[in-house]
Amino acid sequence: MIVTVTANPSLDRTIELASALDRGQVQRSVDSSEQPGGKGVNVSRALIASGLDTVAVLPGDASDPMFVALCAEHTPTAGLPIAGRVRSNVTITEPDGTTTKINEPGPQLTAADDAALIDLVVSHARRAEWVVLAGSLPPGLSDDFYVRVVLAIRAAGDGTGPRVAVDSSGAPMRALIESGIGVDLIKPNSEELAELTGLPDTFESDPDAAAAAALGLVARGCRAVLATLGSRGALLVTADETWRATMPPVAAKSTVGAGDASLAGYLLADQRGAAPERRLAQAVAHGAAAASLPGSTMPSPDLTHPDTADVHLLSRSETP
């Protein structure tokens, strides 16, 4: 069982244009779609498509359009009733794959919502092998929310709790790293890796620099870093090894959710007992497949091709 936590989910509307976005002008779309979204939600959707057991924990009422959409997709959820409505986000995609996102801030949560959401996560974490904490935080939740969730999970598990993966950015991610509590996996993209390390964002063109930056995060307590580098593939960095994987080029329709699909691919391979390099291969295969699909559609395993991934070892630590 993999539990995902999306504190700030969204109902994502994707509008596909036939030509480049022309600001200030009237354009007609060639297609549009509406799908449940948010990083953790997307991970659960991808896991469901792969036949894995998962539950998506998120704030919102059962009658909210977000939950109705998840129910229609047969994605198991555990919702926390709140006063506000789950936010809506808009994504505009252009023929060359350029993606523009407009994200709402999300509903205001209360201190009571904060405590109840953590309790809800802990109650489901007891039977999980992984807990994925993903995405931004809505108004009302403090920047240390993820820190407090991890500590609560560990306290409830009495040293035997699930592994924890985190995919976030900004102040919540900085708070997690600076807390020093350490988690089992983080999944930054190139921009987020630069943000966390204070280095220039040149990582997509310089994977070696990205690997060194990720290793610095491992030294700060992250057991593994899965760094996605867009079309340049991804890195898996631990204290022992650094692997890089790339995929053959794909015709990108939408990059929305591609990083979430990569994380789901990694977890899928992990649950199947795959070695680190094969987990990375499945991660890049899932990410590439997601980018080739419209909107935030998550790929099923038959659409992924991990055997076509070019995976190689960049470095391995010398043990005495």
C-alpha positions, 0 to 999 in steps of 0.5 A, a space after each residue: 500500500 502506498 499512501 499519497 498526501 496532497 494538502 492542496 489538490 486541484 481540479 485541473 483544466 487543460 486547454 490545448 491550442 493549435 498555435 503558439 499562445 498569443 497574449 492579449 488576443 482571442 484564440 480558439 482551443 482544439 481540445 480541452 479536458 478536466 482531470 483531478 490533479 495535484 502531485 500526490 493525486 497524480 502519483 496515486 492515479 499512476 499507481 492505480 493505472 499500474 495495479 498497485 494499492 494506494 489511497 489519496 489523502 486530501 482535504 475536501 468534501 465527498 461532494 466536491 467536484 474533485 472527489 467526484 472526478 476521482 471516484 469516476 476514475 476509481 481512485 481510492 480517497 480519504 477526504 477531510 471535510 473542510 469549509 472551502 472548495 478544492 481549487 481549480 487550476 488552468 493549463 495551456 499547452 502549445 503545439 511545441 509542448 510549451 506548457 503554461 500553468 495558472 494555479 489558484 492558491 487553494 482554500 483556507 484551512 484552519 488550525 483544526 483542519 491542520 491537526 485533523 489532516 495529520 491524524 488522517 495521514 497517520 491513521 492510513 500510514 500504519 498500513 503503508 509501505 510508502 507515504 508520499 507527501 507532495 505538492 504545495 500547501 494551502 493557506 493556513 498550513 505552516 511551512 513546517 507541515 511536512 516536518 510535523 507529518 513525518 514526525 507524527 508518522 514516526 511517532 505512531 510507528 514506534 520505529 517501524 513506520 513506512 518509508 517517506 518520499 517528498 516532492 514539494 518546493 519552496 518554503 515547505 521543502 526548505 523547512 523539511 531539509 533544514 529540519 534535519 529529520 531525514 526522509 527516504 526519498 525526495 524528488 526535485 526537478 532541476 529548478 527545485 534542485 537549484 532552489 534547495 542548493 542555492 546554485 544556478 539552475 544549469 542542471 538540465 545541461 550539466 547533469 554532473 553538476 546536478 549529481 553533485 548538488 543532489 549528493 549535497 542533499 544526501 549529506 544533509 539527511 536525504 537517503 536518496 534523491 530522484 532528480 528529474 531533468 526534463 528531456 535530459 532524463 533523471 538522476 538517482 543519487 544515494 550515499 553509495 551510488 549515482 545513476 543517470 538515465 535518459 529516454 529516446 525523444 518523445 513528441 511532448 503533448 503536455 509536461 503536466 504531471 510528468 514528474 509525478 509519473 516519474 515518482 510513481 514509476 520509481 515506486 512501482 519498480 521499488 514495490 516489485 523489488 527492482 534494483 536502483 538502476 531499474 527503478 530509475 529506468 522505470 521512473 524516466 519511462 513513466 515520465 516520458 510516457 506521461 509527457 506524450 499524453 494529453 493533459 495530466 493523463 497518467 500512463 499505464 505500464 504498457 505505455 512505458 518502455 523502461 528497456 529503452 532507457 539508457 542507464 549508466 553509473 556515474 559514480 560509486 563510493 569506495 567502501 573500505 
